[in-house]
Structure formats: structure tokens, C-alpha cells
Amino acid sequence: MTGYAPARDDYPEDLLLRDRATHISYGWTTRTKDIYGHGGSGHSLKYFKELPRKVQELVEEAGFGPFIQLLMVVRVDRAVMTALAERWWDTTNTFHLCFGEVTVTPLDFAAFIGLRVGGEPIPFDPSTDLDDTALRWFLGRVPRHSGGVAEYGQFTAYWDHEPADDAEAAQMARAYLLYLFGASLFPLRRSRVHLSYLAGLVDLRQAGRLDWGGVALCTLYCFLGAASRGVGDTIGGYWRVIELWAYEVLGMFPPENTCTNPHLLPCALAWGKEYRRAKERRGQVMTFRRWLDNITGVTVQTSTFLSFHACAFLYEI
């Protein structure tokens, strides 16, 4: 194969690449619809810094400290996101390139964002509508909600004072984590979040045993699948992983980087502003399309984070 073949009508019907006419690569032309990231990661970091110290410690004990280190206000390179979304197939959850398929693996994801992939299942049931008594226990007050879903912006008022005791500190930490989930990990449309995640935050000191990273990766897969089908033009969850993964694993025009520590974890820290010599550059979709057309199996790099250190990090969170 000399180049990536966009979706066509003349493939056998038994292939996994089904419903080809609904894929954004169908009838490929020089025109394109930009894909961009959805979520307020930078605000999540800002609000974490505003939390009372006791509340910050609880959030860190829950296992989210490494991930929060990564959150910053960044501009997504829409051309990279768009070019990769065009190669994503939701029937295989992989990027289809000329030489074969590649994907963001659970190990990749855990090493990049610092959240464990694996562990105990999150006790999540979206059909559960918590009653007011339960919500007061979890959060100290009853948020505005409908059908177990709430706008996460309202939670910013929950930590505007010092907690009176340990119980209130835990309530503030849960409110912050709901904001983090809605803004950075498990977003819903119209800036909302499921209150059912609270069931996994009963004991914050044990919350790190749950599979938050696995759910976050599945969320990213789902958004990629929707984008690849033209259902919306945003990728939610921690979308930044897609761009950084392309730099690290594919070697896809990475910006100049001064980080010399191959074992820096979470790995996304290596792409922070302090390690960049220049402003974030912007490319053209056609440039990245042509580059992906010519990538070979030999071109794919063995990423520095796929090491014993990353594996240990994955299981010790």
C-alpha cells in the first residue's frame, strides 16, 4: 500500500470497517472540518491551587495528584487532532495507517496521565438518582441537578472557605473531584457531570484503588469514535494525550523539547511549557495527512516511557 485509502463503497461487507459512508474519511477531499479538544483542564489546575491545604491533601490521597500536575491552559493543535481522527475507526478503536494499526494503549495512557488503568471497578450507575440526604452527606449541600446530572461549574462555590472539620474537608474534596471529572476526564455536553461518580468517593483514601484511568481511556475512545463519524467536532476527556502520543510514539512533528529526563512521570510533564523552547506551532491538516501517508512500521518509535519505571508507576498509584 502506497498511501492511506479513504473509506470507499467497494470493500467486502464482512470487514470490521463498517458503515464506511458515515466515516469522515469518506469521499476525502482537500476540505476538512477541524476537530478540537473539549474541556477546561487549565481551570481544574487553577481551582486545585485555590483549595484549602487539607482539601488538597485529600484529593492527592484519592490518587489524582499526578494527573492534576499536568493540567494547564494549552491550545490544541487542531490539525494534528483532525488528521488523527480521520484515521480512527470506532469498530477497532485503533488508528489505521499504511503499515497497519496502532492505538493509545492502557499502558501508554497510564504513563502519560498518571492515573492507574486497572483495579477495582467504579461503583457507577447512571440510572441512580441520589436523594437529597445522600447528596448532603457527600457534598454538604444539594446541588442543582436533573436526572443525576449536574452542571459542574456550580461546585466552584463549595470550597471558598476553610473547612470546619474533616467531614467538611472531605465534602469539599468530592465537590472538586466532580468538577475535575466533568471538566477534564469524563465530560458530558453542556458542561455537566454525572453525580453517580460520588459512589466511588465514599472513602477518599481508598478511591485510588478504582479504575479511574480505564474509564478515562474509554471516554477518550468514545469521543474519538464520535468525531471519526462526524458526530460533533470535539474530542472530550483528557484529549491532550492524543497530541502528545503522536509526538512521542509516532514522532509526528514534535515541537522542540529540552526535557532530558526519560523517566519523568507522568510522561506528559515532559511537554510542559518549561521544556518548550518556542511557542506552540500550528500545522496544516494536509501536511499531517501526507506525513501519515508515508509513515512506515520502522518509523514508529519505541517511546521512552514504555519502561520498567512506567510499569511500576502504573501499578503503584
N, C-alpha and C positions, 0 to 999 in steps of 0.2 A: 504494500500500500504506500503510495507516494504522498498522500495527504489525507486529512480527515474528511470523511464523506458525510455531508449533512444528511439528515433524515430524508428518505425518499419513499415512494409508494411500492417499489418493485422488490421488496425483501419478502422472504417467506413469512407467513403469518405466525409460525410457531417460535419465532425469535423472542428473546426477552425484551428487545427494543420495540415495545408495542405502542400503539396509538401514536405513530410517528408524526402524523399530520398535526398533532397538538403540541409538538415539541418546538421550542423557539429556534432550533436549527433548521426546521423545515423550510424549504424554499429560500435558503440563505442568500442574502444579497449584501451589498456594502452598507445597507441601512441597518441600524440596530437600536434596541431600546435599552438604555442604561439601567444597570442593576446597582443598587446601593444598600449600605448597611442600615439597619433599623435598631435603635436602642440608645439609651443615654448612659453609656459606660462612664464617661467623664464625670457626670453628675453623681454617679454612685460613689466614686472616689472622693469627690468634694464633700458629700454628706457623711461619709465614713470619718473623715477628718474632723467633722463637727460633733461627732458623738462624744458623750462623756466617756472618760477613760475606762470606767468599769464596764460600760456597754461595748466598747471596742474589744475588750478582753474576751467577752462572751462570744462575740462574732468570730474572733480568731479561734477560740476553743471549739466552735462549731465546725471548723475546718475550712473557712473561707478566706483566711488571712492571705495565703499565697496568691489567690486569684485577684483579690482586691488590689494587690500591689501593681497589677498590670493596667488597671483602669485609668485611662487618660483621654483627654479630648483629642481625637485624631480625625483626619479626613480620609475617608475610604478612597482608594484608587478604583474608581468605577470601571475603568477599562479592564483591569485585572479581574474584578468580580464578574463582569459581563462575559468576558472571554471564557472563564472557567464555568460559569453557569450554562453556557452553550454546549459544554462537553459533558455535563452531568446528566445521568439517566436515573430517574427515580425507581425504575424496575430492578436496578442492581446496586444503587447507592454508591456508584463509582463514577470517576471521570473517564470517558472513553477517548483515548489518544491513539495516534497512529500505530504504536507498537503494542497496545493492549490497554489494560485498565489499571488505574491507581485510585486510592482514596485516602481520606484522613482517617487513620486507624484509631482505635481506642487508646493505644499507647501514644501515638502522635498527640492526640487531643489532651490526654492527661499531662504529658510532659510540657505541652505548650501553656496550659492554663492553670496547672497546679491543683486541679480538682480530681479526686480519685474516680476512676471509672471501674466499677465493680463494687462489691459489698452488698449490704442488705438492701432489699427493695424499699423504696419510699412508700409509706402508707398513704397513698394518694387516691382519692375517689372524687372525680369532678362532679359527680351527682350529689355529693354530700353538701348540704347547706347548713353550716354551723348555726346553732341558735345563739341568741344574744348572751346567754350565760357563759357559753363556751368562749365566745369572742372576747368577752370582758376578762376571762381568765388568761387567754393568750396575749391580749393586746392592751388590756387596761381600759378599753372603751370599745364601743361598737362602731366600726367604720361604715360609711355609706357603701352599700353593695346590693347586687341583684343576682339571684341565682348562684350565689357562691363566688361571684367575681366582683372585684373592686378596682377602682382607679388607684394606681399606686402612688400618684402624686400627693394624695391626702396624707400619707404616712409621714411626710417630712415634718409635720407638726407634732409628732409623737415623741420626739427626742429633743425638744427645745428647752429642757431644764435638767438639772441634776436629779437622778433617781432617788427616791426617799429610802428605798431598801433594795435588797437583792431581787425580790419579786418584780418590782417595777423596772429594774435594770434588765431583767430577762424579757419583760414585755416590750421594752424599747428595742432590744436586740432583735426580737421577732419582727417588729414593725420594719426595722431597717432591712432585714433579710427579705421580707416581702417586696420592699422597694427594689432591692438588688435583683431578685428573681424576675420581676416584671420589666425592669429596665435593661438588664444585661444578660440574663440566662434563659428565661422561659417567657418571652413576651407574647402578649395577645394583642390583637388590634385595638386601637383607640386607647393605648396606654393603660392597659388593665392587667390584673394578675389573679390567678386562682387562689382563693383563701384556703383551699384544701391542702396546700403545702404546709399549713400550720401543723397538721398531724405529724409531720416529720420533725417538728421543732419543739416537741413537748419537753424533752431534756436536751438542752443545747450542748451539753458536754458529751453527749452520745451521738449527736447529729452527724458528726464526721464519719460515722460508720456506714452511712447510707450512700446510695449510688447517685449522688447529685451530678457527677461528671457524665455518667451514662445517659441520664435524662437530658442533660445539656447537649450532648452529641446527637442524640435522636432529634432534638428540637432543631439543631442546625441542619441535619439531613432533611427534615420535613420542609424547612424553608427553602433549601436548595431545590428540592423536588418541585415545589410550587413555582419558584422562579423559572426553572427549566421548562415549565409548561405555560409560562406566560401569565400565571395567576398572580398578579401583583408584580411590583418591581422592586421589592425589598427582600433582604435576607436578614432575618432576626436571629436571636440568640447571640452568642459571642462570635459574630461574623468575622471579626478581625483575624481569627485563626485561619480562614481560607486564604487571605492575602499572605500572611506570614508563612503558612505551609508552602505556598507556591514559591516563595523566596528560598526557603530552607531546603525543601525536598526536590523541587523541580529546577531550582536555580533560575527562576523566571525574572530576569532583570532586577535583582535585589538592589535597593539603594546602598550607597557606600556606607559601610558599618565599621566602627572602631572597636567593637567588643572582641576581646581576645580570650575570654573565658569559655571554653567549650562545654563546661559543666554547669553553667548558670541556669538555675531553675527557679521558677518556671521559665521555659525557654523563650517565651515572648518578651521577657525582660531585655533580652539582647537587642530588641528592636525599639527600645525606648528612645526618647529624644536625646538623652545624654550620649548615646552611641552613634548618632547620625551626624555626619559632617555637613550635610546640605539639607535644605528644605525638602519635604516630601515631593517627589516628582510625579508628574502625571503623564500617562502614555495614551496612545490611541488604540481602540479596540482592534483595528485591522493589524496593527503591529503585533499585538499579542496573539491574534489568530494565526498569522503567518509563522510566528515563533513556535506555537503549539503544533502547527502542521509539520514542522521539521524536527521536532524533538524525537529522540530515539531512546531505546531502553538503556543505552550506555550513558545518555545524558543525565538521567535521573541520579541525583547524588545520594550517597548514604549520609543521612543527616547526623550531625554531631550529637543530637540529643538521644539517638537510639543507642543507648549505652547502659552499662550496669547501673550507673548513677540514676538515670531516668527511671529504670525499672524499680530500683529501691524506693525512689521518691513516690512512684505510683502506689506502692503497697504500704508505705509508712504514713500516708496522710491520715 
